[in-house]
Amino acid sequence: MINKQSPLPIYFQIETMIRQQIERGELKPGEALPSERIYAEEFGISRMTVRQAITNLVIAGLLYREKGRGTFVAENKMEQHLSGLTSFTEDMKKRGLTPGSRLLTFQIAPAPKKIAGRLQIKEGAPIYEVTRLRLADDVPMALETLFVSTDLVKDLNEEIVISSLYEYVEGKLNLKIGHALQSIEAISPGEKEREYLQVSKDVPVMLMARHTFLEDGRPLEYVQSSYRADRYKFMIEIKR
């Protein structure tokens, strides 16, 4: 119920009400919300007030809008903690989900200048260039492009990259992965992201770039991954 005498703003009360309905399962993922007009008439408030509450929940990732269709409850977001260096496959298994990869491209190509610099090899040296769609329980989560030196990782093939590169590197090649530098930024989805991640141009994606090194300091990989911002969030513990 909405209390117009409360010191709490009405938009915040509407926001809290919808949030609690989602938490209790009264509003389920994929379910459409009533229109702003219906909320406004039911509570005797302005549509502007309703819109502010819904916009806050869209920003929080609990709701999403589709142009011409309405507002819907978003899927629960997966959390990835950035306190340790793990692969996508390891992350999904820890959550009890079935990881998967759909191989889009696999080729050996000459390294462009930027990638050669990242991998500390000569420009034009052969590299594996792999594009994968990463899945969790068959749901698209990330579009990933991977670059690895052919001199460092021998005999890489399609079967291995569909499974887990890290497992192959550490289990078969006996190379020890040491650390990684990682950056994350929000971007507008391009044509490939919209197609493979099944998002509209209005839904941002999180671009994660990871530069991974072995324990002896040699670069192992450079990866760019676009994650669905409506299904994924990154967590980090910060100590003073």
C-alpha positions as CSV (number, residue, x, y, z in Angstrom):
1,M,0.0,0.0,0.0
2,I,1.0,3.6,-0.6
3,N,1.0,6.0,2.3
4,K,0.8,9.6,1.0
5,Q,1.3,10.9,4.5
6,S,4.7,9.1,4.9
7,P,7.9,11.1,4.8
8,L,9.2,8.5,2.3
9,P,8.7,9.8,-1.3
10,I,5.9,8.1,-3.2
11,Y,8.2,7.0,-6.0
12,F,10.4,5.2,-3.4
13,Q,7.3,3.4,-1.9
14,I,6.3,2.2,-5.4
15,E,9.9,1.1,-6.1
16,T,10.1,-0.8,-2.8
17,M,6.7,-2.4,-3.4
18,I,7.7,-3.7,-6.9
19,R,11.2,-4.8,-5.5
20,Q,9.5,-6.9,-2.8
21,Q,7.1,-8.4,-5.3
22,I,10.1,-9.6,-7.3
23,E,11.9,-10.9,-4.2
24,R,8.8,-12.8,-3.1
25,G,8.3,-14.3,-6.5
26,E,5.0,-12.6,-7.1
27,L,6.5,-11.0,-10.2
28,K,8.6,-13.6,-12.1
29,P,11.4,-13.2,-14.6
30,G,10.1,-12.3,-18.0
31,E,6.7,-11.2,-16.7
32,A,5.3,-7.9,-17.9
33,L,4.6,-5.2,-15.3
34,P,1.2,-3.3,-15.4
35,S,1.4,-0.1,-17.4
36,E,2.3,3.2,-15.8
37,R,-1.3,4.3,-16.3
38,I,-2.6,1.4,-14.3
39,Y,-0.3,2.1,-11.4
40,A,-1.2,5.8,-11.5
41,E,-4.9,5.1,-11.5
42,E,-4.7,2.5,-8.8
43,F,-2.8,4.7,-6.3
44,G,-4.1,8.1,-7.4
45,I,-0.6,9.4,-8.3
46,S,1.0,10.9,-11.4
47,R,2.5,8.7,-14.2
48,M,5.7,10.7,-13.8
49,T,6.0,9.4,-10.2
50,V,5.5,5.8,-11.4
51,R,8.0,6.3,-14.2
52,Q,10.7,7.5,-11.8
53,A,10.2,4.3,-9.6
54,I,10.3,2.0,-12.6
55,T,13.4,3.8,-14.1
56,N,15.2,3.3,-10.8
57,L,14.5,-0.4,-11.0
58,V,15.6,-0.6,-14.6
59,I,18.9,1.1,-13.7
60,A,19.3,-1.4,-10.8
61,G,18.9,-4.2,-13.3
62,L,15.7,-5.6,-11.8
63,L,13.5,-4.6,-14.8
64,Y,14.1,-4.0,-18.5
65,R,12.1,-2.1,-21.1
66,E,11.3,-3.2,-24.6
67,K,10.2,-0.5,-27.0
68,G,6.6,-0.8,-28.0
69,R,6.0,-3.8,-25.7
70,G,6.4,-2.6,-22.1
71,T,8.5,-3.2,-19.0
72,F,9.4,-6.7,-17.8
73,V,11.1,-8.4,-14.9
74,A,14.7,-9.2,-15.6
75,E,16.4,-12.5,-15.0
76,N,18.4,-12.8,-11.8
77,K,22.0,-11.6,-12.3
78,M,25.0,-13.8,-11.9
79,E,27.8,-12.5,-9.7
80,Q,31.4,-12.9,-10.5
81,H,33.8,-12.1,-7.7
82,L,37.0,-10.4,-8.9
83,S,39.1,-11.6,-6.0
84,G,40.6,-14.5,-7.8
85,L,41.6,-15.6,-11.3
86,T,39.2,-18.1,-12.6
87,S,37.9,-19.2,-16.0
88,F,34.3,-18.8,-17.2
89,T,34.0,-22.6,-17.0
90,E,35.2,-22.7,-13.4
91,D,32.8,-19.9,-12.5
92,M,29.7,-21.6,-13.9
93,K,30.6,-25.0,-12.3
94,K,30.9,-23.3,-8.9
95,R,27.3,-22.0,-9.3
96,G,26.0,-25.5,-10.2
97,L,25.4,-24.4,-13.8
98,T,26.4,-26.2,-16.9
99,P,29.0,-24.2,-18.8
100,G,29.1,-24.3,-22.5
101,S,30.7,-22.7,-25.5
102,R,29.5,-22.2,-29.1
103,L,32.5,-21.8,-31.3
104,L,32.0,-19.1,-33.9
105,T,35.4,-18.8,-35.4
106,F,38.8,-20.6,-35.0
107,Q,41.7,-19.6,-37.1
108,I,45.5,-19.0,-37.1
109,A,46.2,-15.5,-38.3
110,P,49.1,-13.0,-38.3
111,A,49.1,-10.9,-35.1
112,P,48.2,-7.3,-35.6
113,K,50.4,-4.7,-33.9
114,K,48.3,-4.2,-30.8
115,I,47.8,-7.9,-30.1
116,A,51.5,-8.6,-30.8
117,G,52.4,-6.0,-28.2
118,R,50.0,-7.6,-25.7
119,L,51.5,-11.1,-26.3
120,Q,55.1,-9.8,-26.5
121,I,55.6,-11.4,-29.9
122,K,56.6,-9.9,-33.3
123,E,53.9,-8.2,-35.4
124,G,52.7,-10.7,-38.0
125,A,53.7,-13.8,-35.9
126,P,51.1,-16.5,-36.0
127,I,48.4,-16.5,-33.3
128,Y,45.2,-18.3,-32.5
129,E,42.2,-16.1,-32.9
130,V,39.1,-17.6,-31.4
131,T,35.6,-16.3,-31.0
132,R,33.2,-18.1,-28.6
133,L,29.7,-17.6,-27.3
134,R,29.8,-18.5,-23.6
135,L,26.7,-20.2,-22.2
136,A,25.3,-21.0,-18.8
137,D,22.6,-23.7,-18.9
138,D,22.4,-22.9,-22.7
139,V,21.6,-19.2,-22.0
140,P,24.0,-16.8,-23.8
141,M,26.1,-14.9,-21.2
142,A,29.1,-13.5,-23.0
143,L,30.6,-13.0,-26.5
144,E,34.4,-13.6,-26.3
145,T,37.4,-13.1,-28.6
146,L,40.6,-14.8,-27.5
147,F,44.2,-14.3,-28.8
148,V,47.0,-16.7,-27.9
149,S,50.5,-17.2,-29.4
150,T,50.9,-20.5,-31.3
151,D,54.5,-20.7,-30.1
152,L,53.4,-20.7,-26.4
153,V,50.3,-22.9,-26.6
154,K,51.0,-25.9,-28.8
155,D,48.3,-27.9,-30.7
156,L,45.3,-25.8,-29.6
157,N,42.2,-27.0,-31.4
158,E,38.5,-26.5,-31.6
159,E,37.7,-29.2,-29.1
160,I,39.9,-27.7,-26.5
161,V,38.6,-24.1,-26.8
162,I,35.0,-25.3,-26.7
163,S,35.9,-26.8,-23.3
164,S,38.4,-24.8,-21.2
165,L,41.7,-23.2,-22.2
166,Y,42.9,-22.9,-18.6
167,E,42.4,-26.7,-17.9
168,Y,44.4,-27.5,-21.1
169,V,47.2,-25.1,-20.3
170,E,47.6,-26.2,-16.7
171,G,46.6,-29.8,-17.0
172,K,48.2,-30.9,-20.3
173,L,50.9,-28.3,-20.9
174,N,52.0,-28.0,-17.3
175,L,52.1,-24.2,-17.5
176,K,51.2,-22.3,-14.3
177,I,48.9,-19.3,-14.6
178,G,50.0,-16.5,-12.4
179,H,48.0,-13.3,-12.6
180,A,45.9,-11.1,-14.9
181,L,45.2,-7.4,-15.5
182,Q,41.5,-6.8,-16.1
183,S,39.4,-3.8,-17.1
184,I,35.6,-3.4,-17.3
185,E,33.6,-0.7,-19.1
186,A,30.0,-0.3,-20.3
187,I,29.5,0.0,-24.0
188,S,26.6,0.0,-26.4
189,P,26.2,-3.4,-28.1
190,G,27.3,-3.8,-31.7
191,E,25.7,-5.9,-34.3
192,K,27.4,-9.1,-33.2
193,E,26.5,-8.5,-29.5
194,R,22.9,-7.9,-30.4
195,E,22.7,-11.0,-32.5
196,Y,24.5,-13.5,-30.3
197,L,23.6,-12.2,-26.8
198,Q,20.0,-11.5,-27.8
199,V,19.9,-8.0,-26.6
200,S,18.5,-4.8,-28.1
201,K,20.5,-1.8,-28.9
202,D,19.2,-0.1,-25.8
203,V,20.6,-2.7,-23.4
204,P,24.3,-1.9,-22.5
205,V,26.9,-4.7,-22.3
206,M,30.0,-4.8,-20.2
207,L,33.2,-5.1,-22.1
208,M,35.8,-6.9,-20.1
209,A,39.4,-7.0,-21.3
210,R,41.7,-9.6,-19.6
211,H,45.5,-9.8,-20.1
212,T,46.6,-13.1,-18.5
213,F,50.2,-14.0,-17.6
214,L,52.0,-17.2,-16.6
215,E,53.9,-17.4,-13.3
216,D,57.2,-16.7,-15.1
217,G,55.8,-13.5,-16.6
218,R,55.1,-14.6,-20.1
219,P,51.7,-13.4,-21.5
220,L,49.3,-16.3,-22.0
221,E,46.3,-14.7,-23.6
222,Y,44.5,-11.4,-24.3
223,V,40.7,-11.7,-24.2
224,Q,37.9,-9.3,-24.9
225,S,34.5,-10.4,-23.6
226,S,31.1,-8.7,-23.9
227,Y,28.8,-9.7,-21.0
228,R,25.1,-9.1,-20.8
229,A,24.7,-6.3,-18.3
230,D,21.1,-7.5,-17.5
231,R,22.3,-11.0,-16.4
232,Y,25.8,-10.5,-15.0
233,K,27.4,-8.3,-12.4
234,F,31.0,-8.1,-11.1
235,M,31.7,-8.0,-7.3
236,I,34.9,-7.0,-5.6
237,E,35.9,-6.8,-1.9
238,I,37.7,-3.7,-1.0
239,K,39.8,-3.4,2.2
240,R,41.0,-0.2,3.8
